Amino acid sequence: MQQIEIFEIPSPCIDICQSNSRGFCLGCYRSRDERFRWLKMDTAEKKRVLILCQQRKKRHQKKLAAIQQTVEVKENDQNGFNF
C-alpha cells in the first residue's frame, strides 16, 4: 500500500538565486531545469530532486573544506619566516 501525500513538497529555494558556471543554484543546489520544472513535477520527482540537492550540497561542502584546509596549510608554511 502506498502512503498518501497530504502536503505539497515546498520548493527548497532559500532566496540565494545565483548559479555557478554549470547552472546549479548556489542556494538550493538545483539545476536550471529542476528550478524551471519544479511546479510541474510530481511528488516522486520532487523527492528525487531533493535527494540530488543534498548530495550536491555535501560534495560542495567537502570541496570548500578541502580548499580551506589547503589555504590554512599555505598560511602556516611561511618557508621558515614566522613573524
Backbone as CSV, one residue per row, in Angstrom:
resi,resn,N_x,N_y,N_z,CA_x,CA_y,CA_z,C_x,C_y,C_z
1,MET,0.832,-1.177,0.000,0.000,0.000,0.000,0.880,1.245,0.000
2,GLN,0.572,2.198,-0.858,1.343,3.431,-0.935,0.865,4.436,0.096
3,GLN,1.818,5.224,0.577,1.485,6.275,1.528,0.897,7.462,0.775
4,ILE,-0.153,8.019,1.290,-0.793,9.169,0.670,-0.061,10.432,1.104
5,GLU,0.274,11.274,0.127,0.921,12.551,0.421,-0.159,13.592,0.682
6,ILE,-0.154,14.163,1.864,-1.164,15.143,2.235,-0.699,16.556,1.903
7,PHE,0.574,16.835,2.151,1.096,18.182,1.965,1.981,18.243,0.725
8,GLU,1.912,19.357,0.063,2.767,19.629,-1.090,4.208,19.770,-0.620
9,ILE,5.144,19.270,-1.390,6.563,19.428,-1.063,6.974,20.844,-1.458
10,PRO,7.430,21.639,-0.486,7.789,23.028,-0.800,9.103,23.101,-1.585
11,SER,9.251,24.174,-2.292,10.485,24.428,-3.022,11.642,24.567,-2.032
12,PRO,12.818,24.022,-2.377,13.982,24.160,-1.497,14.677,25.519,-1.611
13,CYS,14.115,26.405,-2.389,14.715,27.724,-2.598,14.908,28.450,-1.270
14,ILE,16.104,29.040,-1.099,16.392,29.816,0.111,16.739,31.269,-0.247
15,ASP,16.273,31.704,-1.396,16.442,33.091,-1.864,17.890,33.500,-2.074
16,ILE,18.725,32.558,-2.443,20.086,32.860,-2.904,20.125,32.396,-4.357
17,CYS,19.543,33.178,-5.205,19.329,32.763,-6.589,20.503,33.180,-7.476
18,GLN,21.595,32.467,-7.311,22.784,32.670,-8.133,23.223,31.306,-8.625
19,SER,23.618,31.235,-9.877,24.047,29.963,-10.453,25.553,29.932,-10.623
20,ASN,26.111,28.738,-10.480,27.533,28.574,-10.765,27.714,28.382,-12.265
21,SER,28.920,28.127,-12.704,29.212,28.013,-14.138,28.531,26.811,-14.786
22,ARG,28.131,25.834,-13.980,27.457,24.649,-14.517,25.937,24.758,-14.450
23,GLY,25.429,25.872,-13.927,23.991,26.099,-13.898,23.293,25.649,-12.628
24,PHE,24.055,25.238,-11.628,23.451,24.826,-10.364,23.323,26.038,-9.443
25,CYS,22.178,26.140,-8.778,21.932,27.241,-7.860,22.852,27.118,-6.647
26,LEU,23.461,28.224,-6.245,24.360,28.231,-5.091,23.600,28.201,-3.764
27,GLY,22.291,28.384,-3.812,21.481,28.351,-2.605,20.838,26.992,-2.362
28,CYS,20.120,26.489,-3.362,19.364,25.243,-3.178,19.986,24.046,-3.898
29,TYR,20.966,24.281,-4.756,21.698,23.234,-5.473,20.873,22.530,-6.550
30,ARG,19.798,23.173,-7.015,19.043,22.593,-8.131,19.643,23.054,-9.453
31,SER,19.468,22.231,-10.475,19.900,22.612,-11.819,18.896,23.609,-12.395
32,ARG,19.250,24.218,-13.506,18.319,25.147,-14.162,17.009,24.437,-14.492
33,ASP,17.127,23.274,-15.086,15.940,22.518,-15.474,15.074,22.170,-14.259
34,GLU,15.709,21.767,-13.176,14.963,21.416,-11.962,14.233,22.632,-11.401
35,ARG,14.855,23.802,-11.458,14.206,25.022,-10.976,13.030,25.398,-11.866
36,PHE,13.225,25.326,-13.172,12.170,25.727,-14.098,10.977,24.774,-14.064
37,ARG,11.235,23.485,-13.860,10.169,22.484,-13.908,9.530,22.184,-12.546
38,TRP,10.025,22.786,-11.459,9.594,22.415,-10.108,8.072,22.365,-9.958
39,LEU,7.366,23.375,-10.402,5.918,23.435,-10.213,5.171,22.385,-11.027
40,LYS,5.801,21.839,-12.042,5.165,20.812,-12.877,5.531,19.391,-12.450
41,MET,6.468,19.264,-11.516,6.921,17.939,-11.079,5.902,17.289,-10.152
42,ASP,5.822,15.959,-10.229,5.002,15.251,-9.259,5.829,15.024,-7.992
43,THR,5.209,14.475,-6.969,5.856,14.298,-5.670,7.114,13.442,-5.766
44,ALA,7.064,12.366,-6.522,8.225,11.477,-6.651,9.403,12.205,-7.280
45,GLU,9.134,13.006,-8.309,10.210,13.769,-8.958,10.813,14.782,-7.988
46,LYS,9.970,15.456,-7.230,10.460,16.445,-6.271,11.324,15.787,-5.204
47,LYS,10.913,14.629,-4.731,11.708,13.913,-3.725,13.070,13.544,-4.295
48,ARG,13.094,13.090,-5.539,14.355,12.725,-6.197,15.263,13.948,-6.326
49,VAL,14.698,15.074,-6.702,15.474,16.307,-6.833,16.048,16.714,-5.476
50,LEU,15.262,16.592,-4.411,15.749,16.954,-3.078,16.914,16.064,-2.655
51,ILE,16.854,14.788,-2.994,17.970,13.876,-2.695,19.215,14.307,-3.473
52,LEU,19.035,14.625,-4.749,20.165,15.093,-5.566,20.754,16.385,-5.004
53,CYS,19.898,17.284,-4.545,20.365,18.548,-3.972,21.195,18.310,-2.718
54,GLN,20.759,17.387,-1.886,21.519,17.060,-0.675,22.889,16.502,-1.032
55,GLN,22.942,15.644,-2.046,24.225,15.082,-2.483,25.130,16.170,-3.032
56,ARG,24.580,17.058,-3.827,25.376,18.154,-4.392,25.909,19.064,-3.295
57,LYS,25.071,19.350,-2.306,25.492,20.210,-1.202,26.638,19.574,-0.428
58,LYS,26.552,18.281,-0.160,27.627,17.584,0.564,28.935,17.633,-0.221
59,ARG,28.853,17.382,-1.542,30.064,17.433,-2.378,30.656,18.835,-2.374
60,HIS,29.802,19.846,-2.461,30.266,21.232,-2.476,30.929,21.590,-1.153
61,GLN,30.328,21.176,-0.042,30.911,21.459,1.269,32.248,20.752,1.448
62,LYS,32.378,19.520,0.947,33.659,18.806,1.018,34.726,19.547,0.217
63,LYS,34.329,20.017,-0.949,35.270,20.749,-1.799,35.725,22.033,-1.115
64,LEU,34.781,22.767,-0.529,35.133,24.001,0.177,36.032,23.727,1.370
65,ALA,35.764,22.632,2.092,36.600,22.273,3.246,38.017,21.944,2.805
66,ALA,38.153,21.240,1.679,39.481,20.892,1.165,40.238,22.147,0.754
67,ILE,39.549,23.080,0.134,40.177,24.343,-0.270,40.616,25.122,0.969
68,GLN,39.746,25.178,1.972,40.072,25.893,3.206,41.283,25.280,3.884
69,GLN,41.344,23.955,3.900,42.472,23.267,4.518,43.764,23.585,3.773
70,THR,43.705,23.616,2.457,44.880,23.950,1.649,45.346,25.371,1.949
71,VAL,44.409,26.295,2.073,44.750,27.688,2.369,45.402,27.780,3.741
72,GLU,44.865,27.066,4.720,45.437,27.101,6.067,46.852,26.539,6.088
73,VAL,47.101,25.479,5.339,48.444,24.895,5.273,49.408,25.896,4.659
74,LYS,48.992,26.556,3.593,49.860,27.541,2.945,50.135,28.730,3.861
75,GLU,49.124,29.143,4.627,49.313,30.264,5.535,50.274,29.897,6.666
76,ASN,50.230,28.641,7.107,51.098,28.202,8.194,52.520,27.907,7.725
77,ASP,52.690,27.651,6.443,54.006,27.356,5.890,54.563,28.621,5.244
78,GLN,55.361,29.333,6.009,55.919,30.597,5.510,57.405,30.438,5.212
79,ASN,57.796,29.254,4.813,59.175,28.992,4.466,60.148,29.373,5.601
80,GLY,59.732,29.090,6.821,60.596,29.360,7.961,60.545,30.764,8.492
81,PHE,59.777,31.629,7.864,59.664,33.021,8.311,58.395,33.185,9.120
82,ASN,58.490,33.117,10.408,57.346,33.347,11.272,57.457,34.729,11.891
83,PHE,56.548,35.568,11.580,56.589,36.942,12.095,55.621,37.121,13.218
